[in-house]
Amino acid sequence: MPLYDFRCRACSHAFEALVRTGTTPVCPSCQSADLERQISSFAVSSAERVQQAADKKIKKESITAARDNVAREREHEAHRREDH
């Protein structure tokens, strides 16, 4: 059974549905069968998504820390110049 993404034309609800051959899914919100099949993204396991999110967070934190260090160094240098 393939998994498809749909958007209901009646209520605009977006959802996924497993569709068997010869069956027509209905919107879980309004029960309408007037659906538009969406382009599905490729499947990625949860573990891969979690790892990608963790990697992205680490990279963002590293960039933020580097930016903060540069700002602190500039501030320290400015104070040092004022004192001398």
N, C-alpha and C positions, 0 to 999 in steps of 0.2 A: 504494500500500500504506500503510494507516494504521499509525501507531506507537502502541501501547498499553502501559500499565503494568499489570503483573500481580503478584499475590502467590500463591505456591503454598500450597495448603491442607495439603499433605502435610509440607512441610519449612519453611514460612514464608519462603522465599527471595523477595525482591522483585526484579523485573527488568522490562526493556522488551523488546518484541518487535514486529517488523514482521509484520503479519498479512494474508495474501492472502485474498480472498473464498473461502469454502469450506474453509479450512484451520484446524486447531486447533493452537495452539502447545503446547509442552511445557516444563516447568521445566528450565533448563539444569543445575541442581544434581542433581535426582533423577529427571528424565525423566517426572515425573507430569504427567498432563493435567488434574488436578483443580485448576484455577486460578480465582482470583477477580480479575476485572478491576477495577482501581483507577481513581479519578478522576484524570485526567492534568492536570498544570499546563499552562498555555499555553506555547507554544514561544517562547524568547527566544534570540537568537543569542549565540554565545560572546563576541563583541566587546561586546555590550550588557551581558552578565553581568560581564565584566572591568571595564568602565567603572563599573558600579554598585558593584562591590566596591571599586574604587579611590576612588570618591566617598565611600562609607561609611567607609573607612579614614581618609581625609583629614578628614572631619567628626569622627570619633572622636578623632583626634590633636589637632585644633584645640580640642575641648572639654577634653581632658586637659591641653593646654598652658595654656589659660585658667585652669583649676582650679589648676594648679601655680603659675601667676603670682600668683593671689590668695593662695594659701597662703604663698608667699615674701614677698609684701608684708606680710601680717599678721605673719609672723615677724620681719621687719625692723623693723616698727613696734613690736612688743613689745620687741625688743632696744634700740631707740632710747629707749623710755620707761624701761627699766631703767637705762640709762647716764646719764640726766638726772635 
